[in-house]
Amino acid sequence: MRLGLALGYWGRGPSPDHVPLAQEAERLGYDSVWTAESWGSDAFTPLTWIAARTSRIKLGTAVAQMAARSPTTTAMHALTLDHLSGGRMLLGLGLSGPQVVEGWYGRPFPSSPLTATREYVDVVRQVLRREAPVALDGRFHSHPYRGEDGTGLGKPLKPITHPLRRDLPVLLGAEGPKNIAQTARIADGWLPLYWSPTRTEVYEAPLAGAPEGFVVAPMARAQVCDDVAEGLLPVKTMLGFYIGGMGHAKRNFHADLMARMGYEEEARHIQQLFLEGRREEAVLAVPDAFADEISLVGPRERIAERLESWRKGPVTDLLLLSPDRHTLRVLAELNS
């Protein structure tokens, strides 16, 4: 099982620790470093900054939001950074949800998310293969554009720049069973938002068709500390926000996933508290047991014991949301 460093997206401003943490992860032998985006900082610019200050570690987006860019634009970002970094790019994509797609990007959330995702990946793959001009008679991503409001003058094109790697890895963030199953068919890997090594049966059926070499790379908060309850608080804060605030009460993929993992009543309660403006209560309502099973928190000995369960399952890459160099070093030692 390879280790990666997940840096996420910026909060109020850029973190001065991100580049030093990435450099330390590279020194410790971590395989990859990942950036993200929501509705603030973008995923590609910080990753380019990190690429210029590292030499070996792979560079991933977890995730770049599809609604933010046309698929050809995303492919341009990926092939450009792949060239500049010497072939280290890993393209992680995610559809996001209706609140973000329509509220932030000002675009309609696709009526068929599976079709929209499949078309998006198809176009990205065509750009990276550069075998012929990009052409797709798609429902959501037509190339050339054929809408009634177009000029009809669109011309199929292929990239001027020759991609460094035609097989640049494409990974997808997916949460629903059908979306995960499609990911196993059309992508090189899957980026689960949260993963429980004690409930792998939740994912067995959707992953049944995954080919050999398919990457499963969940994120997990990791922190070496004496007080487990205190170490779990950032995990509960993240869960409270995602389950309560990252989606509508009637359509929240994160809450639905928590429900499928055996915490349906708790998920709906967290949603209700968050939507009522009782955010602190929503965080406290996140069960410690759930926060604990999707993270690696506590003394070194406890983390060492729990890490074994992560290694026994289908996880190929464990992407650590880690706040300090000491934790990164301990996990590297335990995983060696």
N, C-alpha and C positions, 0 to 999 in steps of 0.2 A: 504494500500500500504506500503510494507516494504521498508526500505532504505538500500542501500549497498554503500560501498566505493570502487571506481575503481581507482587503482593505476597505471594501464597501465604497460608499459615496461620501462626499464632504457634508458636514453640517453647516454651521454658520459661515465657515471659511475653510481654507485648506489647512490640513494638519501638517505641522513641521516634522512629524514622526514618520510619515509614510515612506519617503525615500530611504531614511536610515533603517527602517524596519525591513524594507525590501532588500537592501544591501546585506543586512544581517541574515535574512532568510537564505539568500544566495550563498553566503559564506558557510552556513550550516548545512547546505546540501538540499534545501527545499527545491522541489521541481518547478513550482510555478508561483506567480503572484497575480492577484485578480483585483480589478476595480469594478465599480458599479455606477449606476445613475438612477435618479428618481425624478425630481423636478428642481434640480439645482445644478451641481457640477455634472459634466458629461463623463463618460467612461473612457474615451480614447485619449483625451489630452493628458490626464495624469499618467496614463500608461505609457505614453510616448516620453514623458519626462523621466519616468522610472527606467525605460529602455535605454536612455542616453547615459544612465548612471549605473548600469549593470551590464553584464556580458554573457551570462549563461542562462539565467533563470527564464522560464517561459512566461509569456505575458498574455493574460486572459481577461476577457470582459465577462462579468457575471453579475448582471447581464446588461448588454446593450439593448435598449428598448426598440422594438420594430417600428412602433408608431413615430419614433423620433426622426427616422430617415427612410427614404425609399430603399429598396433592397440593393439597387446599384450603388447608391451612396455608401451604404454600409460595406459593400464589397470593396469599394475604393479605399475606405478607411483601413480595412483589414489588409489588403494587398500592399498598401503604402507602408503601414507599420511593420508588416512582415519583411519587406525589403530593408527598411531602416534598421531593424533589429537582427538581421541575419537569420531569418526563419524561425522566430520564436513566438509568433502570434497564435493565439487560440481564440476563436471567435465564438463567444457565448451570447445567445440571443434569447429574448423573452418578449412575450406579447403584452404583458402588464394587464391591467383590468380596465373596466369601463370608466371608472372615476378619473383615472390618470389619462387614458387615451382621449377621452372627450373633454375632460376638464382642463388638462394641461396642454395637450397637443392639438386640441381643437379639431379632432377628426372623429368620425363615427367608429365605435367599436365594431369590429366585423361580426356580421350575423352568423358566420360560420368560422369560428376561430381556428379549427383544424385546417380548413381549406386555405385560409389566409396565411397560416404558418407554413403550410406545405408549398404554396406558391412563392412565398418569400424566400425560403431556403432554395427552391429550384432556381430562382433568378440569381441568387448569390453564387450557387454552384456553377451556373453558366458563365458568369463573369470570371470566376477563378480558373475554370477549365480553359477558357479562351479558345474554344474549338470553332466557334461560329458566332455571328452577331446574336445578341440576346433576343430571343423571341418566345413569347408566352401569351397565349390567348386565355388569360386568366380572368377569374371573377373579381379579384381584388387588385391584382398586379399585372396589368396587361402591358406588354412591350412589343411593338410601340403602343402608345396610348390610343384607344379607339372610342373614347367617350364622345357623346353627342356634342359636348362643348369644346372638343378639340378641333384643330385645323385639318386633320387628315394628312398632314405633311410629315408625320413622324417617320424616322428611318431606323431600321434595326442597326445597332452598332455593337462592336466588341471593344474591349478596353485597349487604349493606345499602349498603355504600360503592360508589359508581359509579367504576369504574376510570378513571384519567386517559386511558389508551390501550388500546383493545381489541386493538391489534396490537403490544403490548409484545413485543419480540423474545425468543424462546426458543431457546437454543442447547444442544447436548448434547455431553458428553464421551463419545467412543466410540472403541474400538480395533479390534474385530474387523470383518472385511469386511461381514458381514451387518448389524451394528449401525451401521456407517457408512452403508451403503446406506439403511437405514431412516431414519437421521438426515436424509439428503438429501431424504427424502420428507415427513417430519412436522415438521421443525424449520426455524428461520430461519438456523441456522448450526451449525458443527461446531468443537469445541474439542479438537484433537489434543494429547495430552500431550507427545509429541515428534515432530518432523517433520524429515525430511532433504530439502533442496531438490535433492539429487542423485539421489534415489530416488522421484520423484513417480509412477513407474509402479506403485508399491505401492498407491497410492490411486486410480488412474485408473478402474478398473472400479466400485468402490463409489460414486464420486462422479459417475458418468456421468449419473445421473438428477437431479442437483441443478438447481434452477431458477435463472433469472437473478436476481442479487442475493444469492445464497446466500453466507453468510460462512464463510470458512475462517480460523480464528484460532489458530494454534499458539503454544505458549510456547517461548521460547529464552533460555538464559542468555546475557547480554551483559556483557562486561567489557573495557574498554580497559586493556591492560597490556603490558609488554615481554616477559614470560616466558609463552609460550603454555602450556607444560606446567603451570606454577603456576596459570594462569587456568582450566585445564581441571579442576583437582582438585575444585572444588565441583560441577562437572557429573558427574564420576565418582562422587562421594559420593552425589549424588541418584540416579543410575542404580543404584548398588550397593544402595541401600535399596529402591527401587521394584522392581527386578528380583529381588532376593534376598529381601526381607522383606515386600513388599506383596502377599501372596498365598500360597497353599499350593503346595508343590512340584508337585502334580499339576494345579493350576488357578491360574495366574498370568498375567493378561492382558498385563501389561507385558513379562514374559519372552517370551510368545508373539509379541508385536509385534516385539521385537528379533530374534527368530528369523526372522520374515517379512522383515525388512529385511536379511537376509544374515548374521546373527551367531548362528546357532542354537547352535553348539558353545560359543561364549563365554557365551551367556545361561545355558545349563544349568550351566556351570562356576561362574558367579557365584552361581547359586541354591544349588548344593551347598556352596560355601564359606560363604555367609551362614547357611544352615540348620545348619551345623556349628558356628556361633558364631565363625567366623573372618572377622569383618566387615571388618577392615582389609585382609585379603587379597582379599576380595570386591571392595572398591573398587579396589584396584590391578589386579585382573583385568579391569576394564572397559577395552576397547581405546581408546586415545587417538583412533584414527581415528573410532570411532563417536561418542564424546563431542564431537569436533571438528565433525563434520558436522551435528550438531543444535544447535549453539551459534554464537555470534559472539564469539570471544575472540582477543585479541592486540593488536598496535599498530593505530593508526587506519587506516593504509594497507591492512593485511590485512583488517580488518573491512569497509572500503569495497569492496574487491574481492569479498568473499564475499557482501556484502549484495545485489549484483546478481543472484545466483542465486536468492535468496529472492523478488525482485521479478518474475522471469521466470515463475514458476509460478502456481498457482491461489490462493496465499495473499492474502487481502484485508486481514488485520490481523495484525501481528506483535506478540505480547505478550511484553515483555522482562522477564525476571527480572534486574534490574540492581541492583548493590549501592551505587551512588554517583551523585551528581549529574553528575559529569564524564562518565561513560559515557552517561547519559541525554542530555546536551547534544550529545555527539559523534554519537550515533545520530540525533538530531533534525536536525542539520546535514547528515549524509550522506543522509538520506531526503528532504530538502527539494527 
